[in-house]
C-alpha cells in the first residue's frame, strides 16, 4: 500500500509542476497532455524511488540495531564471566 501512496504523491507533484512550468512559459503548448504525462511519470518514478530508499534505510537501521544488541550481549557475557 505504501508504494502506491508515495507513487501517487510523486505523480501529483509532477503533474502540478508540469502545469506550473507550462503556465510560466506564457505561450500555448501544442500537446500539453504529452508534457503532463512526462512530468507525471517522472514524479511517479521519483516517488517510487523515494519509497525504495526509505525501505533500504530501514533495513540498514535494523541491521545496525541487531549488531549493537549482539555487541552488548557479548560485553555483558564477558563482564558476567569476569565477575565470577
C-alpha positions as CSV (number, residue, x, y, z in Angstrom):
1,X,0.0,0.0,0.0
2,X,2.8,2.4,0.8
3,X,4.4,2.3,-2.7
4,X,1.1,3.3,-4.1
5,X,0.9,6.3,-1.8
6,X,4.4,7.6,-2.5
7,X,4.0,7.0,-6.2
8,X,0.6,8.8,-6.2
9,X,2.0,11.7,-4.3
10,X,5.0,11.9,-6.6
11,X,2.8,11.8,-9.7
12,X,0.6,14.5,-8.3
13,X,3.6,16.7,-7.6
14,X,4.9,16.0,-11.1
15,X,1.6,17.0,-12.6
16,X,1.4,20.2,-10.6
17,X,5.0,21.0,-11.5
18,X,4.3,20.4,-15.2
19,X,1.2,22.6,-15.1
20,X,3.0,25.4,-13.3
21,X,6.1,25.3,-15.6
22,X,3.9,25.3,-18.7
23,X,1.9,28.2,-17.3
24,X,5.1,30.2,-16.9
25,X,6.1,29.7,-20.5
26,X,3.4,32.3,-21.4
27,X,2.6,30.6,-24.7
28,X,0.3,27.8,-25.9
29,X,1.8,24.4,-25.7
30,X,0.9,22.3,-28.7
31,X,0.4,19.0,-27.0
32,X,0.1,19.6,-23.3
33,X,-1.2,16.1,-22.5
34,X,2.2,14.7,-23.5
35,X,4.1,17.1,-21.4
36,X,1.7,16.4,-18.5
37,X,2.3,12.7,-18.9
38,X,6.1,13.2,-18.9
39,X,6.0,15.3,-15.7
40,X,3.6,12.9,-14.0
41,X,5.7,9.8,-15.0
42,X,8.8,11.5,-13.7
43,X,7.1,12.4,-10.4
44,X,5.8,8.9,-10.0
45,X,9.2,7.4,-10.6
46,X,10.8,9.7,-8.1
47,X,8.1,8.9,-5.6
48,X,8.7,5.2,-6.0
49,X,12.5,5.7,-5.7
50,X,11.9,7.6,-2.5
51,X,9.9,4.7,-1.1
52,X,12.7,2.2,-2.1
53,X,15.3,4.5,-0.4
54,X,13.2,4.6,2.8
55,X,12.9,0.8,2.8
56,X,16.7,0.4,2.3
57,X,17.3,2.9,5.0
58,X,15.1,1.0,7.4
59,X,16.9,-2.2,6.6
60,X,20.3,-0.5,7.4
61,X,18.9,0.8,10.7
62,X,17.6,-2.7,11.6
63,X,21.0,-4.3,10.8
64,X,22.8,-1.7,12.9
65,X,20.4,-2.3,15.8
66,X,21.0,-6.1,15.7
67,X,24.7,-5.6,15.6
68,X,24.7,-3.3,18.6
69,X,22.5,-5.7,20.5
70,X,24.9,-8.6,19.8
71,X,27.9,-6.5,20.9
72,X,26.0,-5.5,24.1
73,X,25.2,-9.2,24.8
74,X,28.9,-10.2,24.3
75,X,30.1,-7.4,26.6
76,X,27.5,-8.4,29.3
77,X,28.5,-12.1,29.0
78,X,32.2,-11.1,29.3
79,X,31.5,-8.9,32.3
80,X,29.4,-11.6,34.0
81,X,32.2,-14.2,33.4
82,X,34.9,-11.8,34.7
83,X,32.9,-11.1,37.9
84,X,32.5,-14.9,38.6
